[in-house]
Amino acid sequence: MKKFRIRYILLIILLCVLAFNDGNRTLCRRFFEQRKLQRDIVSAKHQNELLKRRIYYLENEPSYIERMVRNELNVLSPGEIEYRFTVKNDS
């Protein structure tokens, strides 16, 4: 019984030393920072692929350019009529 208590106490002391050690805390902090940076890299690669695809369409598809101008700048072709619908609030 006494050996069990001594082993238990030594185990607790060892865990406390490891848990409250500056090196161990730094290691944990860097591990989580690395995971965050890896997620950022994956996100940046995805964004890069979307931008490459958009550049390709802008260089090769005239209809894509027209659609972008219409959507982003609200440009109408000559002779077109814009219709706007409003929704009434029944409050």
PDB file of N, CA, C and O in Angstrom:
ATOM      1  N   MET A   1       0.828  -1.198   0.000  1.00  0.00           N
ATOM      2  CA  MET A   1       0.000   0.000   0.000  1.00  0.00           C
ATOM      3  C   MET A   1       0.869   1.257   0.000  1.00  0.00           C
ATOM      4  O   MET A   1       0.550   2.245  -0.662  1.00  0.00           O
ATOM      5  N   LYS A   2       1.971   1.205   0.751  1.00  0.00           N
ATOM      6  CA  LYS A   2       2.841   2.359   0.843  1.00  0.00           C
ATOM      7  C   LYS A   2       3.559   2.598  -0.489  1.00  0.00           C
ATOM      8  O   LYS A   2       3.762   3.745  -0.887  1.00  0.00           O
ATOM      9  N   LYS A   3       3.950   1.496  -1.192  1.00  0.00           N
ATOM     10  CA  LYS A   3       4.600   1.629  -2.492  1.00  0.00           C
ATOM     11  C   LYS A   3       3.643   2.260  -3.503  1.00  0.00           C
ATOM     12  O   LYS A   3       4.061   3.061  -4.339  1.00  0.00           O
ATOM     13  N   PHE A   4       2.367   1.902  -3.429  1.00  0.00           N
ATOM     14  CA  PHE A   4       1.363   2.448  -4.325  1.00  0.00           C
ATOM     15  C   PHE A   4       1.245   3.959  -4.134  1.00  0.00           C
ATOM     16  O   PHE A   4       1.159   4.698  -5.115  1.00  0.00           O
ATOM     17  N   ARG A   5       1.240   4.426  -2.888  1.00  0.00           N
ATOM     18  CA  ARG A   5       1.142   5.865  -2.596  1.00  0.00           C
ATOM     19  C   ARG A   5       2.370   6.602  -3.095  1.00  0.00           C
ATOM     20  O   ARG A   5       2.259   7.694  -3.653  1.00  0.00           O
ATOM     21  N   ILE A   6       3.528   6.016  -2.901  1.00  0.00           N
ATOM     22  CA  ILE A   6       4.758   6.675  -3.340  1.00  0.00           C
ATOM     23  C   ILE A   6       4.756   6.788  -4.869  1.00  0.00           C
ATOM     24  O   ILE A   6       5.102   7.839  -5.410  1.00  0.00           O
ATOM     25  N   ARG A   7       4.373   5.722  -5.564  1.00  0.00           N
ATOM     26  CA  ARG A   7       4.305   5.759  -7.023  1.00  0.00           C
ATOM     27  C   ARG A   7       3.254   6.770  -7.499  1.00  0.00           C
ATOM     28  O   ARG A   7       3.471   7.491  -8.472  1.00  0.00           O
ATOM     29  N   TYR A   8       2.143   6.811  -6.818  1.00  0.00           N
ATOM     30  CA  TYR A   8       1.072   7.736  -7.161  1.00  0.00           C
ATOM     31  C   TYR A   8       1.548   9.185  -6.977  1.00  0.00           C
ATOM     32  O   TYR A   8       1.318  10.032  -7.840  1.00  0.00           O
ATOM     33  N   ILE A   9       2.198   9.455  -5.871  1.00  0.00           N
ATOM     34  CA  ILE A   9       2.703  10.806  -5.593  1.00  0.00           C
ATOM     35  C   ILE A   9       3.778  11.187  -6.611  1.00  0.00           C
ATOM     36  O   ILE A   9       3.792  12.317  -7.099  1.00  0.00           O
ATOM     37  N   LEU A  10       4.685  10.250  -6.937  1.00  0.00           N
ATOM     38  CA  LEU A  10       5.726  10.532  -7.927  1.00  0.00           C
ATOM     39  C   LEU A  10       5.112  10.792  -9.309  1.00  0.00           C
ATOM     40  O   LEU A  10       5.575  11.663 -10.045  1.00  0.00           O
ATOM     41  N   LEU A  11       4.098  10.050  -9.642  1.00  0.00           N
ATOM     42  CA  LEU A  11       3.415  10.262 -10.910  1.00  0.00           C
ATOM     43  C   LEU A  11       2.770  11.645 -10.965  1.00  0.00           C
ATOM     44  O   LEU A  11       2.852  12.330 -11.984  1.00  0.00           O
ATOM     45  N   ILE A  12       2.145  12.047  -9.894  1.00  0.00           N
ATOM     46  CA  ILE A  12       1.523  13.377  -9.834  1.00  0.00           C
ATOM     47  C   ILE A  12       2.588  14.462  -9.950  1.00  0.00           C
ATOM     48  O   ILE A  12       2.399  15.443 -10.669  1.00  0.00           O
ATOM     49  N   ILE A  13       3.692  14.292  -9.254  1.00  0.00           N
ATOM     50  CA  ILE A  13       4.778  15.278  -9.318  1.00  0.00           C
ATOM     51  C   ILE A  13       5.328  15.354 -10.737  1.00  0.00           C
ATOM     52  O   ILE A  13       5.566  16.448 -11.250  1.00  0.00           O
ATOM     53  N   LEU A  14       5.531  14.204 -11.375  1.00  0.00           N
ATOM     54  CA  LEU A  14       6.040  14.179 -12.741  1.00  0.00           C
ATOM     55  C   LEU A  14       5.084  14.871 -13.703  1.00  0.00           C
ATOM     56  O   LEU A  14       5.514  15.649 -14.554  1.00  0.00           O
ATOM     57  N   LEU A  15       3.790  14.593 -13.572  1.00  0.00           N
ATOM     58  CA  LEU A  15       2.801  15.243 -14.434  1.00  0.00           C
ATOM     59  C   LEU A  15       2.766  16.753 -14.219  1.00  0.00           C
ATOM     60  O   LEU A  15       2.623  17.517 -15.174  1.00  0.00           O
ATOM     61  N   CYS A  16       2.896  17.182 -12.961  1.00  0.00           N
ATOM     62  CA  CYS A  16       2.912  18.624 -12.678  1.00  0.00           C
ATOM     63  C   CYS A  16       4.135  19.289 -13.295  1.00  0.00           C
ATOM     64  O   CYS A  16       4.041  20.381 -13.853  1.00  0.00           O
ATOM     65  N   VAL A  17       5.277  18.629 -13.192  1.00  0.00           N
ATOM     66  CA  VAL A  17       6.506  19.190 -13.766  1.00  0.00           C
ATOM     67  C   VAL A  17       6.364  19.312 -15.279  1.00  0.00           C
ATOM     68  O   VAL A  17       6.748  20.327 -15.860  1.00  0.00           O
ATOM     69  N   LEU A  18       5.815  18.283 -15.917  1.00  0.00           N
ATOM     70  CA  LEU A  18       5.644  18.329 -17.359  1.00  0.00           C
ATOM     71  C   LEU A  18       4.588  19.348 -17.782  1.00  0.00           C
ATOM     72  O   LEU A  18       4.759  20.049 -18.779  1.00  0.00           O
ATOM     73  N   ALA A  19       3.512  19.425 -17.029  1.00  0.00           N
ATOM     74  CA  ALA A  19       2.415  20.321 -17.393  1.00  0.00           C
ATOM     75  C   ALA A  19       2.772  21.785 -17.195  1.00  0.00           C
ATOM     76  O   ALA A  19       2.360  22.632 -17.987  1.00  0.00           O
ATOM     77  N   PHE A  20       3.518  22.090 -16.171  1.00  0.00           N
ATOM     78  CA  PHE A  20       3.817  23.488 -15.861  1.00  0.00           C
ATOM     79  C   PHE A  20       5.199  23.905 -16.327  1.00  0.00           C
ATOM     80  O   PHE A  20       5.690  24.960 -15.924  1.00  0.00           O
ATOM     81  N   ASN A  21       5.823  23.116 -17.151  1.00  0.00           N
ATOM     82  CA  ASN A  21       7.136  23.417 -17.685  1.00  0.00           C
ATOM     83  C   ASN A  21       6.979  24.397 -18.843  1.00  0.00           C
ATOM     84  O   ASN A  21       6.092  24.233 -19.681  1.00  0.00           O
ATOM     85  N   ASP A  22       7.844  25.424 -18.893  1.00  0.00           N
ATOM     86  CA  ASP A  22       7.752  26.409 -19.971  1.00  0.00           C
ATOM     87  C   ASP A  22       7.978  25.784 -21.339  1.00  0.00           C
ATOM     88  O   ASP A  22       7.325  26.159 -22.313  1.00  0.00           O
ATOM     89  N   GLY A  23       8.889  24.844 -21.412  1.00  0.00           N
ATOM     90  CA  GLY A  23       9.159  24.187 -22.693  1.00  0.00           C
ATOM     91  C   GLY A  23       7.950  23.430 -23.205  1.00  0.00           C
ATOM     92  O   GLY A  23       7.647  23.460 -24.398  1.00  0.00           O
ATOM     93  N   ASN A  24       7.268  22.761 -22.314  1.00  0.00           N
ATOM     94  CA  ASN A  24       6.081  22.000 -22.713  1.00  0.00           C
ATOM     95  C   ASN A  24       4.950  22.929 -23.145  1.00  0.00           C
ATOM     96  O   ASN A  24       4.251  22.651 -24.120  1.00  0.00           O
ATOM     97  N   ARG A  25       4.773  24.016 -22.428  1.00  0.00           N
ATOM     98  CA  ARG A  25       3.737  24.978 -22.823  1.00  0.00           C
ATOM     99  C   ARG A  25       4.058  25.603 -24.170  1.00  0.00           C
ATOM    100  O   ARG A  25       3.166  25.809 -24.992  1.00  0.00           O
ATOM    101  N   THR A  26       5.339  25.907 -24.398  1.00  0.00           N
ATOM    102  CA  THR A  26       5.746  26.469 -25.687  1.00  0.00           C
ATOM    103  C   THR A  26       5.500  25.465 -26.801  1.00  0.00           C
ATOM    104  O   THR A  26       5.034  25.823 -27.883  1.00  0.00           O
ATOM    105  N   LEU A  27       5.817  24.206 -26.529  1.00  0.00           N
ATOM    106  CA  LEU A  27       5.598  23.157 -27.513  1.00  0.00           C
ATOM    107  C   LEU A  27       4.116  23.041 -27.872  1.00  0.00           C
ATOM    108  O   LEU A  27       3.773  22.929 -29.049  1.00  0.00           O
ATOM    109  N   CYS A  28       3.254  23.067 -26.887  1.00  0.00           N
ATOM    110  CA  CYS A  28       1.802  22.998 -27.135  1.00  0.00           C
ATOM    111  C   CYS A  28       1.324  24.214 -27.915  1.00  0.00           C
ATOM    112  O   CYS A  28       0.533  24.087 -28.849  1.00  0.00           O
ATOM    113  N   ARG A  29       1.807  25.396 -27.529  1.00  0.00           N
ATOM    114  CA  ARG A  29       1.414  26.624 -28.208  1.00  0.00           C
ATOM    115  C   ARG A  29       1.830  26.575 -29.678  1.00  0.00           C
ATOM    116  O   ARG A  29       1.055  26.938 -30.563  1.00  0.00           O
ATOM    117  N   ARG A  30       3.046  26.128 -29.925  1.00  0.00           N
ATOM    118  CA  ARG A  30       3.533  26.042 -31.303  1.00  0.00           C
ATOM    119  C   ARG A  30       2.768  24.993 -32.103  1.00  0.00           C
ATOM    120  O   ARG A  30       2.546  25.166 -33.301  1.00  0.00           O
ATOM    121  N   PHE A  31       2.368  23.913 -31.451  1.00  0.00           N
ATOM    122  CA  PHE A  31       1.589  22.879 -32.140  1.00  0.00           C
ATOM    123  C   PHE A  31       0.270  23.456 -32.635  1.00  0.00           C
ATOM    124  O   PHE A  31      -0.108  23.242 -33.786  1.00  0.00           O
ATOM    125  N   PHE A  32      -0.431  24.187 -31.772  1.00  0.00           N
ATOM    126  CA  PHE A  32      -1.713  24.773 -32.176  1.00  0.00           C
ATOM    127  C   PHE A  32      -1.517  25.878 -33.209  1.00  0.00           C
ATOM    128  O   PHE A  32      -2.351  26.055 -34.096  1.00  0.00           O
ATOM    129  N   GLU A  33      -0.426  26.615 -33.097  1.00  0.00           N
ATOM    130  CA  GLU A  33      -0.130  27.642 -34.084  1.00  0.00           C
ATOM    131  C   GLU A  33       0.145  26.997 -35.448  1.00  0.00           C
ATOM    132  O   GLU A  33      -0.287  27.515 -36.478  1.00  0.00           O
ATOM    133  N   GLN A  34       0.858  25.877 -35.455  1.00  0.00           N
ATOM    134  CA  GLN A  34       1.144  25.171 -36.697  1.00  0.00           C
ATOM    135  C   GLN A  34      -0.151  24.665 -37.343  1.00  0.00           C
ATOM    136  O   GLN A  34      -0.311  24.757 -38.560  1.00  0.00           O
ATOM    137  N   ARG A  35      -1.065  24.137 -36.543  1.00  0.00           N
ATOM    138  CA  ARG A  35      -2.347  23.664 -37.086  1.00  0.00           C
ATOM    139  C   ARG A  35      -3.127  24.811 -37.715  1.00  0.00           C
ATOM    140  O   ARG A  35      -3.734  24.649 -38.773  1.00  0.00           O
ATOM    141  N   LYS A  36      -3.108  25.984 -37.053  1.00  0.00           N
ATOM    142  CA  LYS A  36      -3.810  27.150 -37.593  1.00  0.00           C
ATOM    143  C   LYS A  36      -3.175  27.588 -38.908  1.00  0.00           C
ATOM    144  O   LYS A  36      -3.883  27.911 -39.862  1.00  0.00           O
ATOM    145  N   LEU A  37      -1.850  27.599 -38.963  1.00  0.00           N
ATOM    146  CA  LEU A  37      -1.169  27.993 -40.185  1.00  0.00           C
ATOM    147  C   LEU A  37      -1.440  27.008 -41.324  1.00  0.00           C
ATOM    148  O   LEU A  37      -1.564  27.416 -42.479  1.00  0.00           O
ATOM    149  N   GLN A  38      -1.531  25.731 -41.009  1.00  0.00           N
ATOM    150  CA  GLN A  38      -1.859  24.742 -42.035  1.00  0.00           C
ATOM    151  C   GLN A  38      -3.267  24.961 -42.583  1.00  0.00           C
ATOM    152  O   GLN A  38      -3.499  24.826 -43.784  1.00  0.00           O
ATOM    153  N   ARG A  39      -4.204  25.299 -41.698  1.00  0.00           N
ATOM    154  CA  ARG A  39      -5.560  25.613 -42.173  1.00  0.00           C
ATOM    155  C   ARG A  39      -5.544  26.861 -43.050  1.00  0.00           C
ATOM    156  O   ARG A  39      -6.249  26.923 -44.057  1.00  0.00           O
ATOM    157  N   ASP A  40      -4.735  27.865 -42.665  1.00  0.00           N
ATOM    158  CA  ASP A  40      -4.626  29.080 -43.470  1.00  0.00           C
ATOM    159  C   ASP A  40      -4.038  28.777 -44.845  1.00  0.00           C
ATOM    160  O   ASP A  40      -4.462  29.359 -45.843  1.00  0.00           O
ATOM    161  N   ILE A  41      -3.063  27.868 -44.904  1.00  0.00           N
ATOM    162  CA  ILE A  41      -2.458  27.495 -46.178  1.00  0.00           C
ATOM    163  C   ILE A  41      -3.486  26.827 -47.075  1.00  0.00           C
ATOM    164  O   ILE A  41      -3.565  27.136 -48.264  1.00  0.00           O
ATOM    165  N   VAL A  42      -4.275  25.913 -46.518  1.00  0.00           N
ATOM    166  CA  VAL A  42      -5.309  25.235 -47.308  1.00  0.00           C
ATOM    167  C   VAL A  42      -6.320  26.253 -47.829  1.00  0.00           C
ATOM    168  O   VAL A  42      -6.738  26.180 -48.985  1.00  0.00           O
ATOM    169  N   SER A  43      -6.706  27.188 -46.992  1.00  0.00           N
ATOM    170  CA  SER A  43      -7.661  28.221 -47.404  1.00  0.00           C
ATOM    171  C   SER A  43      -7.069  29.096 -48.511  1.00  0.00           C
ATOM    172  O   SER A  43      -7.760  29.431 -49.473  1.00  0.00           O
ATOM    173  N   ALA A  44      -5.793  29.466 -48.379  1.00  0.00           N
ATOM    174  CA  ALA A  44      -5.146  30.299 -49.387  1.00  0.00           C
ATOM    175  C   ALA A  44      -5.020  29.556 -50.712  1.00  0.00           C
ATOM    176  O   ALA A  44      -5.184  30.156 -51.774  1.00  0.00           O
ATOM    177  N   LYS A  45      -4.729  28.246 -50.662  1.00  0.00           N
ATOM    178  CA  LYS A  45      -4.639  27.461 -51.898  1.00  0.00           C
ATOM    179  C   LYS A  45      -5.995  27.399 -52.586  1.00  0.00           C
ATOM    180  O   LYS A  45      -6.074  27.498 -53.810  1.00  0.00           O
ATOM    181  N   HIS A  46      -7.060  27.235 -51.813  1.00  0.00           N
ATOM    182  CA  HIS A  46      -8.405  27.199 -52.386  1.00  0.00           C
ATOM    183  C   HIS A  46      -8.735  28.544 -53.041  1.00  0.00           C
ATOM    184  O   HIS A  46      -9.249  28.590 -54.159  1.00  0.00           O
ATOM    185  N   GLN A  47      -8.434  29.631 -52.335  1.00  0.00           N
ATOM    186  CA  GLN A  47      -8.687  30.969 -52.872  1.00  0.00           C
ATOM    187  C   GLN A  47      -7.871  31.193 -54.136  1.00  0.00           C
ATOM    188  O   GLN A  47      -8.360  31.803 -55.088  1.00  0.00           O
ATOM    189  N   ASN A  48      -6.631  30.705 -54.158  1.00  0.00           N
ATOM    190  CA  ASN A  48      -5.762  30.840 -55.319  1.00  0.00           C
ATOM    191  C   ASN A  48      -6.351  30.115 -56.527  1.00  0.00           C
ATOM    192  O   ASN A  48      -6.317  30.635 -57.642  1.00  0.00           O
ATOM    193  N   GLU A  49      -6.893  28.909 -56.305  1.00  0.00           N
ATOM    194  CA  GLU A  49      -7.515  28.167 -57.401  1.00  0.00           C
ATOM    195  C   GLU A  49      -8.731  28.908 -57.956  1.00  0.00           C
ATOM    196  O   GLU A  49      -8.938  28.944 -59.169  1.00  0.00           O
ATOM    197  N   LEU A  50      -9.528  29.495 -57.073  1.00  0.00           N
ATOM    198  CA  LEU A  50     -10.693  30.262 -57.538  1.00  0.00           C
ATOM    199  C   LEU A  50     -10.265  31.466 -58.370  1.00  0.00           C
ATOM    200  O   LEU A  50     -10.879  31.772 -59.392  1.00  0.00           O
ATOM    201  N   LEU A  51      -9.214  32.144 -57.931  1.00  0.00           N
ATOM    202  CA  LEU A  51      -8.737  33.314 -58.670  1.00  0.00           C
ATOM    203  C   LEU A  51      -8.126  32.915 -60.012  1.00  0.00           C
ATOM    204  O   LEU A  51      -8.300  33.621 -61.005  1.00  0.00           O
ATOM    205  N   LYS A  52      -7.412  31.788 -60.050  1.00  0.00           N
ATOM    206  CA  LYS A  52      -6.858  31.309 -61.326  1.00  0.00           C
ATOM    207  C   LYS A  52      -7.979  31.003 -62.310  1.00  0.00           C
ATOM    208  O   LYS A  52      -7.887  31.331 -63.493  1.00  0.00           O
ATOM    209  N   ARG A  53      -9.034  30.374 -61.811  1.00  0.00           N
ATOM    210  CA  ARG A  53     -10.172  30.053 -62.675  1.00  0.00           C
ATOM    211  C   ARG A  53     -10.827  31.338 -63.187  1.00  0.00           C
ATOM    212  O   ARG A  53     -11.215  31.420 -64.353  1.00  0.00           O
ATOM    213  N   ARG A  54     -10.947  32.330 -62.318  1.00  0.00           N
ATOM    214  CA  ARG A  54     -11.557  33.598 -62.731  1.00  0.00           C
ATOM    215  C   ARG A  54     -10.688  34.298 -63.778  1.00  0.00           C
ATOM    216  O   ARG A  54     -11.212  34.861 -64.740  1.00  0.00           O
ATOM    217  N   ILE A  55      -9.366  34.267 -63.597  1.00  0.00           N
ATOM    218  CA  ILE A  55      -8.465  34.873 -64.577  1.00  0.00           C
ATOM    219  C   ILE A  55      -8.597  34.171 -65.926  1.00  0.00           C
ATOM    220  O   ILE A  55      -8.635  34.816 -66.974  1.00  0.00           O
ATOM    221  N   TYR A  56      -8.668  32.843 -65.885  1.00  0.00           N
ATOM    222  CA  TYR A  56      -8.816  32.089 -67.132  1.00  0.00           C
ATOM    223  C   TYR A  56     -10.080  32.524 -67.877  1.00  0.00           C
ATOM    224  O   TYR A  56     -10.038  32.781 -69.080  1.00  0.00           O
ATOM    225  N   TYR A  57     -11.195  32.604 -67.162  1.00  0.00           N
ATOM    226  CA  TYR A  57     -12.452  32.996 -67.809  1.00  0.00           C
ATOM    227  C   TYR A  57     -12.398  34.440 -68.300  1.00  0.00           C
ATOM    228  O   TYR A  57     -12.932  34.750 -69.365  1.00  0.00           O
ATOM    229  N   LEU A  58     -11.761  35.322 -67.539  1.00  0.00           N
ATOM    230  CA  LEU A  58     -11.660  36.710 -67.976  1.00  0.00           C
ATOM    231  C   LEU A  58     -10.824  36.832 -69.243  1.00  0.00           C
ATOM    232  O   LEU A  58     -11.105  37.678 -70.092  1.00  0.00           O
ATOM    233  N   GLU A  59      -9.797  35.993 -69.377  1.00  0.00           N
ATOM    234  CA  GLU A  59      -8.953  36.061 -70.565  1.00  0.00           C
ATOM    235  C   GLU A  59      -9.572  35.360 -71.777  1.00  0.00           C
ATOM    236  O   GLU A  59      -9.278  35.737 -72.911  1.00  0.00           O
ATOM    237  N   ASN A  60     -10.410  34.364 -71.568  1.00  0.00           N
ATOM    238  CA  ASN A  60     -10.859  33.520 -72.676  1.00  0.00           C
ATOM    239  C   ASN A  60     -12.354  33.556 -72.969  1.00  0.00           C
ATOM    240  O   ASN A  60     -12.763  33.064 -74.020  1.00  0.00           O
ATOM    241  N   GLU A  61     -13.163  34.096 -72.120  1.00  0.00           N
ATOM    242  CA  GLU A  61     -14.616  34.066 -72.317  1.00  0.00           C
ATOM    243  C   GLU A  61     -15.202  35.483 -72.309  1.00  0.00           C
ATOM    244  O   GLU A  61     -15.354  36.075 -71.240  1.00  0.00           O
ATOM    245  N   PRO A  62     -15.527  36.025 -73.459  1.00  0.00           N
ATOM    246  CA  PRO A  62     -16.117  37.366 -73.505  1.00  0.00           C
ATOM    247  C   PRO A  62     -17.460  37.446 -72.773  1.00  0.00           C
ATOM    248  O   PRO A  62     -17.784  38.479 -72.187  1.00  0.00           O
ATOM    249  N   SER A  63     -18.233  36.374 -72.803  1.00  0.00           N
ATOM    250  CA  SER A  63     -19.535  36.405 -72.129  1.00  0.00           C
ATOM    251  C   SER A  63     -19.345  36.521 -70.608  1.00  0.00           C
ATOM    252  O   SER A  63     -20.179  37.109 -69.919  1.00  0.00           O
ATOM    253  N   TYR A  64     -18.248  35.959 -70.091  1.00  0.00           N
ATOM    254  CA  TYR A  64     -17.974  36.071 -68.651  1.00  0.00           C
ATOM    255  C   TYR A  64     -17.671  37.522 -68.279  1.00  0.00           C
ATOM    256  O   TYR A  64     -18.120  38.016 -67.245  1.00  0.00           O
ATOM    257  N   ILE A  65     -16.916  38.185 -69.125  1.00  0.00           N
ATOM    258  CA  ILE A  65     -16.598  39.599 -68.873  1.00  0.00           C
ATOM    259  C   ILE A  65     -17.881  40.422 -68.875  1.00  0.00           C
ATOM    260  O   ILE A  65     -18.080  41.273 -68.008  1.00  0.00           O
ATOM    261  N   GLU A  66     -18.749  40.165 -69.852  1.00  0.00           N
ATOM    262  CA  GLU A  66     -20.013  40.899 -69.924  1.00  0.00           C
ATOM    263  C   GLU A  66     -20.854  40.664 -68.671  1.00  0.00           C
ATOM    264  O   GLU A  66     -21.427  41.596 -68.108  1.00  0.00           O
ATOM    265  N   ARG A  67     -20.916  39.419 -68.251  1.00  0.00           N
ATOM    266  CA  ARG A  67     -21.693  39.090 -67.055  1.00  0.00           C
ATOM    267  C   ARG A  67     -21.119  39.776 -65.809  1.00  0.00           C
ATOM    268  O   ARG A  67     -21.871  40.267 -64.967  1.00  0.00           O
ATOM    269  N   MET A  68     -19.792  39.807 -65.694  1.00  0.00           N
ATOM    270  CA  MET A  68     -19.161  40.454 -64.546  1.00  0.00           C
ATOM    271  C   MET A  68     -19.465  41.949 -64.532  1.00  0.00           C
ATOM    272  O   MET A  68     -19.762  42.517 -63.481  1.00  0.00           O
ATOM    273  N   VAL A  69     -19.390  42.584 -65.703  1.00  0.00           N
ATOM    274  CA  VAL A  69     -19.685  44.015 -65.795  1.00  0.00           C
ATOM    275  C   VAL A  69     -21.133  44.275 -65.413  1.00  0.00           C
ATOM    276  O   VAL A  69     -21.421  45.222 -64.681  1.00  0.00           O
ATOM    277  N   ARG A  70     -22.035  43.455 -65.895  1.00  0.00           N
ATOM    278  CA  ARG A  70     -23.458  43.629 -65.572  1.00  0.00           C
ATOM    279  C   ARG A  70     -23.718  43.452 -64.075  1.00  0.00           C
ATOM    280  O   ARG A  70     -24.453  44.234 -63.473  1.00  0.00           O
ATOM    281  N   ASN A  71     -23.119  42.431 -63.483  1.00  0.00           N
ATOM    282  CA  ASN A  71     -23.379  42.151 -62.067  1.00  0.00           C
ATOM    283  C   ASN A  71     -22.715  43.153 -61.133  1.00  0.00           C
ATOM    284  O   ASN A  71     -23.343  43.641 -60.193  1.00  0.00           O
ATOM    285  N   GLU A  72     -21.453  43.459 -61.386  1.00  0.00           N
ATOM    286  CA  GLU A  72     -20.706  44.286 -60.439  1.00  0.00           C
ATOM    287  C   GLU A  72     -20.924  45.773 -60.636  1.00  0.00           C
ATOM    288  O   GLU A  72     -20.897  46.532 -59.667  1.00  0.00           O
ATOM    289  N   LEU A  73     -21.144  46.211 -61.886  1.00  0.00           N
ATOM    290  CA  LEU A  73     -21.287  47.641 -62.159  1.00  0.00           C
ATOM    291  C   LEU A  73     -22.711  48.054 -62.503  1.00  0.00           C
ATOM    292  O   LEU A  73     -22.985  49.234 -62.721  1.00  0.00           O
ATOM    293  N   ASN A  74     -23.622  47.077 -62.551  1.00  0.00           N
ATOM    294  CA  ASN A  74     -25.032  47.340 -62.882  1.00  0.00           C
ATOM    295  C   ASN A  74     -25.188  48.086 -64.204  1.00  0.00           C
ATOM    296  O   ASN A  74     -25.923  49.070 -64.287  1.00  0.00           O
ATOM    297  N   VAL A  75     -24.495  47.614 -65.230  1.00  0.00           N
ATOM    298  CA  VAL A  75     -24.540  48.231 -66.552  1.00  0.00           C
ATOM    299  C   VAL A  75     -25.631  47.551 -67.380  1.00  0.00           C
ATOM    300  O   VAL A  75     -25.792  46.332 -67.336  1.00  0.00           O
ATOM    301  N   LEU A  76     -26.370  48.355 -68.128  1.00  0.00           N
ATOM    302  CA  LEU A  76     -27.397  47.847 -69.038  1.00  0.00           C
ATOM    303  C   LEU A  76     -26.941  48.048 -70.479  1.00  0.00           C
ATOM    304  O   LEU A  76     -26.249  49.018 -70.786  1.00  0.00           O
ATOM    305  N   SER A  77     -27.326  47.138 -71.350  1.00  0.00           N
ATOM    306  CA  SER A  77     -27.047  47.308 -72.776  1.00  0.00           C
ATOM    307  C   SER A  77     -28.003  48.352 -73.339  1.00  0.00           C
ATOM    308  O   SER A  77     -29.080  48.567 -72.783  1.00  0.00           O
ATOM    309  N   PRO A  78     -27.618  49.004 -74.439  1.00  0.00           N
ATOM    310  CA  PRO A  78     -28.524  49.986 -75.045  1.00  0.00           C
ATOM    311  C   PRO A  78     -29.838  49.322 -75.444  1.00  0.00           C
ATOM    312  O   PRO A  78     -29.848  48.255 -76.058  1.00  0.00           O
ATOM    313  N   GLY A  79     -30.940  49.967 -75.088  1.00  0.00           N
ATOM    314  CA  GLY A  79     -32.253  49.458 -75.420  1.00  0.00           C
ATOM    315  C   GLY A  79     -32.850  48.551 -74.358  1.00  0.00           C
ATOM    316  O   GLY A  79     -34.020  48.184 -74.461  1.00  0.00           O
ATOM    317  N   GLU A  80     -32.091  48.182 -73.353  1.00  0.00           N
ATOM    318  CA  GLU A  80     -32.625  47.329 -72.285  1.00  0.00           C
ATOM    319  C   GLU A  80     -33.381  48.171 -71.276  1.00  0.00           C
ATOM    320  O   GLU A  80     -33.057  49.339 -71.058  1.00  0.00           O
ATOM    321  N   ILE A  81     -34.370  47.584 -70.674  1.00  0.00           N
ATOM    322  CA  ILE A  81     -35.157  48.248 -69.637  1.00  0.00           C
ATOM    323  C   ILE A  81     -34.977  47.455 -68.354  1.00  0.00           C
ATOM    324  O   ILE A  81     -35.091  46.229 -68.341  1.00  0.00           O
ATOM    325  N   GLU A  82     -34.701  48.160 -67.297  1.00  0.00           N
ATOM    326  CA  GLU A  82     -34.522  47.499 -66.004  1.00  0.00           C
ATOM    327  C   GLU A  82     -35.826  47.572 -65.225  1.00  0.00           C
ATOM    328  O   GLU A  82     -36.415  48.641 -65.066  1.00  0.00           O
ATOM    329  N   TYR A  83     -36.259  46.433 -64.750  1.00  0.00           N
ATOM    330  CA  TYR A  83     -37.458  46.362 -63.937  1.00  0.00           C
ATOM    331  C   TYR A  83     -37.051  46.089 -62.501  1.00  0.00           C
ATOM    332  O   TYR A  83     -36.228  45.213 -62.235  1.00  0.00           O
ATOM    333  N   ARG A  84     -37.628  46.840 -61.581  1.00  0.00           N
ATOM    334  CA  ARG A  84     -37.360  46.620 -60.149  1.00  0.00           C
ATOM    335  C   ARG A  84     -38.677  46.376 -59.452  1.00  0.00           C
ATOM    336  O   ARG A  84     -39.655  47.092 -59.666  1.00  0.00           O
ATOM    337  N   PHE A  85     -38.689  45.375 -58.629  1.00  0.00           N
ATOM    338  CA  PHE A  85     -39.886  45.012 -57.898  1.00  0.00           C
ATOM    339  C   PHE A  85     -39.655  45.284 -56.417  1.00  0.00           C
ATOM    340  O   PHE A  85     -38.601  44.967 -55.868  1.00  0.00           O
ATOM    341  N   THR A  86     -40.655  45.874 -55.789  1.00  0.00           N
ATOM    342  CA  THR A  86     -40.562  46.135 -54.364  1.00  0.00           C
ATOM    343  C   THR A  86     -41.538  45.224 -53.633  1.00  0.00           C
ATOM    344  O   THR A  86     -42.574  44.836 -54.173  1.00  0.00           O
ATOM    345  N   VAL A  87     -41.195  44.898 -52.420  1.00  0.00           N
ATOM    346  CA  VAL A  87     -42.035  44.027 -51.610  1.00  0.00           C
ATOM    347  C   VAL A  87     -42.659  44.878 -50.515  1.00  0.00           C
ATOM    348  O   VAL A  87     -41.965  45.598 -49.797  1.00  0.00           O
ATOM    349  N   LYS A  88     -43.998  44.783 -50.397  1.00  0.00           N
ATOM    350  CA  LYS A  88     -44.682  45.533 -49.345  1.00  0.00           C
ATOM    351  C   LYS A  88     -44.572  44.785 -48.039  1.00  0.00           C
ATOM    352  O   LYS A  88     -44.691  43.560 -48.002  1.00  0.00           O
ATOM    353  N   ASN A  89     -44.346  45.512 -46.980  1.00  0.00           N
ATOM    354  CA  ASN A  89     -44.369  44.914 -45.630  1.00  0.00           C
ATOM    355  C   ASN A  89     -45.786  45.059 -45.089  1.00  0.00           C
ATOM    356  O   ASN A  89     -46.328  46.164 -45.049  1.00  0.00           O
ATOM    357  N   ASP A  90     -46.385  43.950 -44.673  1.00  0.00           N
ATOM    358  CA  ASP A  90     -47.743  43.979 -44.139  1.00  0.00           C
ATOM    359  C   ASP A  90     -47.749  44.231 -42.637  1.00  0.00           C
ATOM    360  O   ASP A  90     -48.627  43.734 -41.932  1.00  0.00           O
ATOM    361  N   SER A  91     -46.804  44.978 -42.150  1.00  0.00           N
ATOM    362  CA  SER A  91     -46.726  45.218 -40.714  1.00  0.00           C
ATOM    363  C   SER A  91     -47.646  46.300 -40.287  1.00  0.00           C
ATOM    364  O   SER A  91     -47.705  46.630 -39.102  1.00  0.00           O
TER     365      SER A  91
END
